[in-house]
Amino acid sequence: MSYLFDPENWEWLFTGNNARFILEGFLINLEIAFVSMIFALLLGLVLSLLRLSRIGPVSFLAGAWIDVFRNLPLIFLILYFALGIPGAWKDAWEDAMPSWAPAAFQSGLVLGALLALVLYNSAVLAEIMRAGILSLPRGQGEAASALGMTYTQRMRFVILPQGLRRMVPATVSQLITLNKDTTLVSIIAITEVMRRGRIVASSNFFAVVETPVLHVFIFIGLLFVIVNYALSRLSRRLELRERRITGGTKLKRVAGLEDQVAADPV
């Protein structure tokens, strides 16, 4: 433990631009995570609604899509899209990207990373959202139907607003996982925080002070803890707010789904 807290082992952090170099890499992770979260949430909602469709073939195809991408390893998807996307597409991406966009998005490599993260996480989120919608009492839809609402109106004004609020804890949990999974994009030469951490840790031969590998990755781990803890606290606040609005709820685990928690009225 003394080795861990020895101030001399942390001198590298305040020497040169090491801290800034790693923080800039962490910003790349956050940028990729933010864009992936937006598109994964939107695609996940569409997939969940298609999965609940009363049209058999549509529901079957959506379910097959979800099952395929939810059960593939994320690292496989990252490598597949990084290697499988035609070079012309990557060139078109780089040409279309405006100069004010983040530096990480100027490279066509990020296109494969975004596709992998969005497709994988949207499939997981689709199941979370589907379970949240199905957790509502059937009477909600029947009452809306009795008022003369169409299917679209029932979903838009009655079912989705309640279902989406119920699935906040599980959704935020998946978004935290997405943020951590952005470290996998280092395998396709994107200089995010893990790759930069390895660069700093391997520079001992040229460095003024020694850079212990363990301490570099502890620092990177703390960055993720801070951001993900903030997300978890936000989730908790939203959950408590929902409990106050609904007059008290209890949480129960929904069998058969990973990391799924639904709230049912007391």
Stockholm file with secondary structure:
# STOCKHOLM 1.0

chainA/1-266         MSYLFDPENWEWLFTGNNARFILEGFLINLEIAFVSMIFALLLGLVLSLLRLSRIGPVSFLAGAWIDVFRNLPLIFLILYFALGIPGAWKDAWEDAMPSWAPAAFQSGLVLGALLALVLYNSAVLAEIMRAGILSLPRGQGEAASALGMTYTQRMRFVILPQGLRRMVPATVSQLITLNKDTTLVSIIAITEVMRRGRIVASSNFFAVVETPVLHVFIFIGLLFVIVNYALSRLSRRLELRERRITGGTKLKRVAGLEDQVAADPV
#=GR chainA/1-266 SS CHHHHCGGGGGGGGSTTHHHHHHHHHHHHHHHHHHHHHHHHHHHHHHHHHHTCSSHHHHHHHHHHHHHHHHSCHHHHHHHHHHHSCHHHHHHHHHHSCTTSCGGGGSTHHHHHHHHHHHHHHHHHHHHHHHHHHTSCHHHHHHHHHTTCCHHHHIIIIIHHHHHHHTHHHHHHHHHHHHHHGGGGGGGTCCCHHHHHHHHHTCTTTCSSCCCHHHHHHHHHHHHHHHHHHHHHHHHHHHHHHHHHHTCEEEEECTTSTTCEEEEEC
#=GC SS_cons         CHHHHCGGGGGGGGSTTHHHHHHHHHHHHHHHHHHHHHHHHHHHHHHHHHHTCSSHHHHHHHHHHHHHHHHSCHHHHHHHHHHHSCHHHHHHHHHHSCTTSCGGGGSTHHHHHHHHHHHHHHHHHHHHHHHHHHTSCHHHHHHHHHTTCCHHHHIIIIIHHHHHHHTHHHHHHHHHHHHHHGGGGGGGTCCCHHHHHHHHHTCTTTCSSCCCHHHHHHHHHHHHHHHHHHHHHHHHHHHHHHHHHHTCEEEEECTTSTTCEEEEEC
//
